[in-house]
Amino acid sequence: MTDKELIRRALLGDHEAQQECTEKGIVLPCWRCGGESETQELHTGGKPIYAVTCKKTYCGAYGCAHSTQQKAIEYWNTRPALPVIHAKWEWHGPCRDSKGTFWATCSVCKTRQRIGDYENYCPKCGAKCDLEDEK
């Protein structure tokens, strides 16, 4: 089985695949946005501790800190498959920041967001924004 297939099975909640990913040192993608994740060494004044975080700064997802890198990855990787909630962006128009971003409201949580980096999901409720307007 390829690593890609192993990761796919792990993301679908297959516990054996999650354990195999952990043993191989494979860190699964972010549980919130699907982005790339990384293990970070945190210094707290004493011994270092480790946690897995999403590389996308706007996402902010992180796992619990552990005394070893292996435990941090295991905690991050062993999770149930999340249900996918589908939503659509209700567009309001361009922002006044001239960066090409827009205002939109998530159809699930009704939170108004500035859309720039968040085109594919709502950062507030995690809904996958892939639905289109009914015409």
N, C-alpha and C positions, 0 to 999 in steps of 0.2 A: 504494500500500500504506500502511495506517495505521501509526502508531508501535507500536500494540499488536501488530499482526501481525508487524511487524519484530522486536520484542522476543521474541515467541514463537519465531520462526525462529532468532534468535540463540541463545536458550536451548537449542534443539534441536541446536546445533552447526554451524549454517550460517555458514561463515566470511565470506561476502559480507555477510550481515545483521549480523554482529558488527562488520565494518569500517564499514558504513553507520551503525550506532548510534554508534560511536566518532566518526565524522566529524560527526554531528549533536550530539555532546556528551551522548548518552543513556548513563547509567550503568546497567548491567544489575543486576537484583536480586542479593542475596547468594547466593553459591554454596553456602553451608552451610544457611541457614535459610529462604531465599527472601524475607527482609525487604528493606526499602528500604536502599539504599547511598548513600554520599555521598563526595565528594572532600574531603580535608582537607589544609590547608597546614601542614607541620611545620617548625618552626624549630630548627635544630641549631647555631646560633651563626654560621653563614655564610649562604650563600644558602638560601632556602626550598626544600624539597622537597615533593613531593605524593604522596599515597597514597589509595587508595579503601578505605573501611571500611564495615562494616555499622553501621547506626544503632542496632541493638538491642545495648545494652551487655552483655547476658548471652551474646550469640553470640560476639563477639570476632573475627570473620573480618576479614582485611585483605589487601590486595595489596602487592606490592613498591613501595618508594618510588622515584620518578623525579624528574628535574630539571624536568619540565614536567607540567602538569595533563593535557594531551593524551596523553602517554606513559603516565601512571598509569591513565587510563581505558582506553587501548588494551590494556594488560596485563590489567586486570580483565575486560574484555569478551571477549578472545580466549582462549577456553578450550573444551575438549571438553565435550560434554554428559555429565553424570555419570549413572551408572546409579542408578535409584531402588531402594533397599532398603526393603522394607516390614516393619514390626514391630508389636508391640502392647505396651501397658503392662500389666504384671502388678501389680495394685494391692495395696498393703499396708495402707492406711488413712490417716487424717488425721495431719498433723504436730502437734506440741504448740505450735506458734507462734501459733495462733488467727488465722491469716491466710487460712484456707481452702485451704491447700496440702496435698498428699498425698504419701506415699512410694510409689514404684513402681519396678519393675525392667524395663529394656528387654529384650525377648525375644531380641534379637540379640546384644548385648554383655554382657548380664547385670549391668550396672552399676546399682546402686541410686541413684535420683535423687529429689530433692525436686521435685515437679512443681508449678509455679505458672505460670511463663511458658513452659514447654516442652511444652505439650500436644500439639503437632503433630509434633515430632521429638525425637530423643534428642541432647542436646548433646555426648555423648561420642563416639558412632559416626556420627551424622548420619542414622540410619534414620528414615524417615517412619512415624510411629506412627499408622497408620490402620486396622490390622486389629482385628477384634473377637474376643472369646472365643468358642470353639466351645461351643454349647449342647447 
